[in-house]
Amino acid sequence: MTKILLIVHVLAAIIAIGPVTVAASAFPAAARRAAAESDSDQALGAVRNLHRICRVYATVGVVVPVFGLATANSLHVLGDAWLIVSIVLTTVAAGVLALLVLPGQSAVLENLGAVASAKLAMSTGVFNLLWATVTVLMIVRPGSTTGA
């Protein structure tokens, strides 16, 4: 059962978190382009699509920590420091996404003329850095017996 939980956890992370990180990273540049080409429906459509990808996959991404906790419980590592740090960083990343990135994207969509892309790009960068750190912790797992 542990292997199935781990497979679902890893697949969910790849399928859900990957698109959010890519779409969120592409959003500020696409928004600047759409603001510069104010008469371009195609540029605005791209920005809307990137925001939709972030919203939808962020919702789907809830599966990642759910199956992560189930896997950790199955492996009896819920009290390990690396996992606790990963949980905290995942919570912070979710907060950055929910409280800064997605609302920032919505604000940009409401008023493309006043793009605050530097702050949004910074928030997105923090979100991506947090996920990269969690990924490294999941792979390296201090104290792992795999020798990896």
ChimeraX attribute file (.defattr): number of C-alpha atoms within 10 A of each C-alpha:
attribute: neighborCount
match mode: 1-to-1
recipient: residues
	/A:1	8
	/A:2	13
	/A:3	11
	/A:4	11
	/A:5	18
	/A:6	20
	/A:7	15
	/A:8	17
	/A:9	21
	/A:10	17
	/A:11	13
	/A:12	21
	/A:13	22
	/A:14	14
	/A:15	15
	/A:16	22
	/A:17	22
	/A:18	16
	/A:19	19
	/A:20	26
	/A:21	22
	/A:22	15
	/A:23	22
	/A:24	27
	/A:25	20
	/A:26	17
	/A:27	25
	/A:28	25
	/A:29	15
	/A:30	20
	/A:31	25
	/A:32	20
	/A:33	17
	/A:34	23
	/A:35	20
	/A:36	13
	/A:37	13
	/A:38	13
	/A:39	10
	/A:40	12
	/A:41	11
	/A:42	11
	/A:43	19
	/A:44	20
	/A:45	13
	/A:46	17
	/A:47	26
	/A:48	18
	/A:49	14
	/A:50	23
	/A:51	23
	/A:52	17
	/A:53	19
	/A:54	26
	/A:55	20
	/A:56	13
	/A:57	19
	/A:58	20
	/A:59	13
	/A:60	15
	/A:61	22
	/A:62	15
	/A:63	15
	/A:64	22
	/A:65	18
	/A:66	12
	/A:67	20
	/A:68	22
	/A:69	18
	/A:70	17
	/A:71	22
	/A:72	18
	/A:73	13
	/A:74	15
	/A:75	12
	/A:76	10
	/A:77	14
	/A:78	16
	/A:79	10
	/A:80	13
	/A:81	13
	/A:82	18
	/A:83	20
	/A:84	13
	/A:85	14
	/A:86	21
	/A:87	17
	/A:88	14
	/A:89	18
	/A:90	20
	/A:91	14
	/A:92	16
	/A:93	21
	/A:94	19
	/A:95	13
	/A:96	19
	/A:97	24
	/A:98	15
	/A:99	12
	/A:100	17
	/A:101	27
	/A:102	21
	/A:103	15
	/A:104	23
	/A:105	25
	/A:106	13
	/A:107	14
	/A:108	22
	/A:109	19
	/A:110	11
	/A:111	11
	/A:112	18
	/A:113	14
	/A:114	12
	/A:115	20
	/A:116	17
	/A:117	18
	/A:118	11
	/A:119	14
	/A:120	22
	/A:121	19
	/A:122	15
	/A:123	22
	/A:124	28
	/A:125	16
	/A:126	17
	/A:127	25
	/A:128	22
	/A:129	15
	/A:130	21
	/A:131	22
	/A:132	13
	/A:133	15
	/A:134	21
	/A:135	16
	/A:136	12
	/A:137	15
	/A:138	15
	/A:139	11
	/A:140	14
	/A:141	18
	/A:142	14
	/A:143	11
	/A:144	9
	/A:145	7
	/A:146	7
	/A:147	8
	/A:148	9
